[in-house]
Amino acid sequence: MRHISAADIQAFDKLFRLNLVNSLPGYKPANLIGTAAPDGATNLAIFSSVVHLGSDPPLLGMVTRPTSVPRHTYENIRATGSYTINHVTDGQVAAAHYTSANFPREESEFAQCGFTPEYRHGFPAPYVAESRISIGLRLVAEVPIELNGTVLLIGQVEHVYLDDAALQPDGTLDLAAVQSVAISGLDGYHRVSPLAAFAYARAGQGPKPKEL
């Protein structure tokens, strides 16, 4: 098995290091983050850093890149306190990836990349109409990560919209049924397929298949 040390990582070419380290966590969620500026201008960006932080209250975290250059998503979230997380499906991967291009602030990625902004129940941030799982969040905390200048944004879930096919009797989501995709590294997109599901693990009982 090949060994790569911290010194090796630091010595790698910048692009190689970027690709390697971004691939280390394995598969990550592919999410489109929808925001609007105070003047109503919309923005849409692909993120792979959304993570579950807790269920009571329902909290999701998202890491944004350093703000040494303009970050429209981050600026809109700070200004309005609201944003949406929208799952990417396998038919949307090219358009979703295109949202990572450096569009001028006055050009909405919704229009440039072929997505439809949709406002629901008075929530101030736009959802992606084409997404089969969408979440509306209110920003509740911002945690600077001083080691590299990134920021952990913590949002509380206020709204969830999903296809009936996604929701299972125990509350888990069947992501394969709605064709949600995953990301590896910076630019690899993957379909998901169920492998196994297990009941709550108890010491001494061994793994047991989950019953829905």
C-alpha positions in Angstrom: 0.0 0.0 0.0 1.4 3.4 -1.0 2.2 5.8 1.8 1.8 9.5 1.4 3.1 11.7 4.2 2.2 15.2 5.1 5.5 16.4 3.7 4.7 14.6 0.4 1.3 16.3 0.2 2.8 19.7 0.8 5.4 19.0 -2.0 2.9 18.0 -4.6 1.9 20.2 -7.5 -0.9 22.5 -6.4 -3.5 21.0 -8.7 -2.5 17.4 -7.8 -2.7 18.3 -4.1 -6.1 19.9 -4.6 -7.5 16.9 -6.3 -6.0 14.4 -3.9 -7.2 16.1 -0.6 -10.6 16.8 -2.0 -11.0 13.1 -2.8 -9.9 11.9 0.6 -13.3 12.0 2.3 -14.8 9.7 -0.3 -18.3 10.4 -1.8 -19.9 13.7 -0.8 -23.4 15.1 -1.4 -24.0 17.1 -4.6 -26.0 20.2 -3.6 -27.0 23.4 -5.3 -27.2 26.3 -2.9 -29.8 28.9 -3.9 -29.6 32.4 -2.5 -30.9 35.9 -3.3 -29.2 39.3 -2.7 -31.2 42.0 -0.8 -32.1 43.5 -4.2 -33.6 40.2 -5.4 -30.7 39.1 -7.7 -30.5 35.3 -7.5 -27.4 33.1 -7.3 -26.9 29.3 -7.5 -23.7 27.4 -6.7 -22.7 23.7 -6.5 -21.4 22.7 -3.0 -20.1 19.3 -1.8 -19.5 20.4 1.9 -23.0 20.1 3.4 -23.0 17.9 6.6 -25.6 16.9 9.2 -24.9 18.6 12.6 -27.9 17.6 14.6 -31.6 16.6 14.5 -33.1 18.5 17.5 -33.1 21.3 16.4 -32.5 20.2 12.8 -29.1 21.7 11.8 -27.0 21.4 8.7 -23.5 22.8 8.2 -21.9 24.0 5.1 -18.2 25.0 4.6 -17.5 28.0 2.3 -14.2 28.8 0.8 -12.0 31.7 2.0 -13.5 35.2 1.4 -10.3 36.6 0.0 -12.2 37.1 -3.3 -16.0 37.8 -3.7 -18.2 34.9 -2.7 -21.7 35.6 -3.8 -23.3 32.7 -2.0 -21.7 33.6 1.3 -22.4 37.3 0.9 -26.1 36.6 0.1 -26.5 34.3 3.1 -25.0 36.8 5.4 -27.1 39.6 4.1 -30.5 37.8 4.1 -30.0 35.0 6.6 -31.7 32.5 4.3 -30.7 29.9 1.7 -31.8 26.7 0.1 -30.1 23.3 -0.4 -31.2 21.4 -3.4 -30.2 17.9 -4.4 -28.7 17.4 -7.8 -30.1 14.5 -9.9 -28.3 12.5 -12.5 -29.8 14.4 -15.4 -28.6 17.7 -14.0 -24.9 17.1 -13.4 -23.4 19.1 -16.3 -25.6 22.1 -15.7 -25.0 21.9 -11.9 -21.2 21.7 -12.4 -21.4 24.8 -14.7 -22.6 26.8 -11.7 -19.1 26.7 -10.4 -17.9 29.0 -13.2 -17.0 32.5 -12.2 -20.1 34.4 -13.4 -20.4 38.1 -12.8 -22.7 39.1 -9.9 -25.3 40.5 -12.3 -25.7 37.2 -14.1 -27.8 34.6 -12.4 -26.5 31.0 -12.5 -30.2 30.0 -12.6 -30.6 31.6 -16.0 -27.1 30.9 -17.3 -27.1 27.2 -16.4 -30.7 26.3 -17.2 -32.3 26.0 -13.7 -35.6 27.6 -12.6 -35.8 29.7 -9.4 -39.0 29.0 -7.4 -40.2 30.8 -4.3 -42.4 28.8 -1.9 -44.4 29.8 1.2 -42.9 33.3 1.4 -39.4 32.0 2.0 -36.9 34.7 0.8 -34.4 32.4 -0.9 -35.1 30.6 -4.2 -35.4 26.8 -4.5 -34.4 24.9 -7.7 -37.7 23.9 -9.3 -36.1 20.9 -11.0 -34.7 19.4 -7.7 -36.6 16.5 -6.2 -35.4 17.2 -2.6 -35.0 20.8 -1.5 -34.5 22.4 2.0 -35.0 25.9 3.2 -32.6 27.1 6.0 -32.2 30.0 8.2 -28.6 30.9 9.2 -28.1 30.5 12.9 -24.4 30.5 13.4 -21.1 31.3 11.6 -17.9 29.6 12.7 -14.6 30.9 11.2 -12.0 28.3 10.6 -8.8 30.2 11.3 -6.5 27.5 10.0 -7.4 28.1 6.4 -9.8 31.0 6.2 -12.9 29.0 5.5 -16.2 29.4 7.3 -18.6 26.9 8.6 -22.2 28.2 8.2 -24.8 26.5 10.4 -28.4 26.6 9.2 -31.6 25.5 10.9 -34.0 23.6 8.6 -37.3 25.5 8.3 -38.8 23.8 5.2 -38.4 20.5 3.4 -39.8 19.7 0.0 -39.5 16.2 -1.5 -41.0 13.7 -3.9 -43.2 11.1 -2.2 -40.9 8.4 -3.7 -38.1 9.6 -1.5 -39.7 9.3 1.9 -39.6 5.9 3.6 -41.8 4.8 6.5 -39.1 5.3 9.1 -38.2 8.8 7.9 -35.0 7.9 6.0 -34.7 9.0 2.4 -34.4 6.7 -0.6 -31.9 8.8 -2.6 -31.7 6.3 -5.4 -35.4 6.5 -6.0 -35.1 10.3 -6.8 -31.7 9.9 -8.6 -29.7 12.1 -6.2 -26.0 12.0 -7.1 -22.8 12.2 -5.1 -19.5 14.0 -5.8 -15.9 12.7 -5.5 -13.1 15.1 -5.5 -13.9 18.4 -7.3 -15.5 17.2 -10.5 -16.5 13.5 -10.4 -20.3 12.8 -10.2 -21.7 9.4 -9.3 -25.0 7.6 -9.3 -26.0 5.9 -6.0 -27.5 2.5 -5.6 -28.6 0.8 -2.3 -26.2 -1.7 -0.9 -27.5 -2.6 2.6 -29.5 -1.2 5.6 -29.1 -2.4 9.1 -31.2 -2.1 12.3 -29.9 -0.1 15.3 -26.7 -1.8 16.4 -26.6 -3.3 19.9 -23.6 -4.9 21.5 -23.6 -8.7 21.5 -26.4 -9.0 19.0 -24.5 -8.7 15.7 -25.7 -6.8 12.7 -29.3 -7.3 11.7 -31.0 -6.3 8.5 -33.3 -3.2 8.8 -37.0 -3.7 8.5 -39.1 -1.0 7.0 
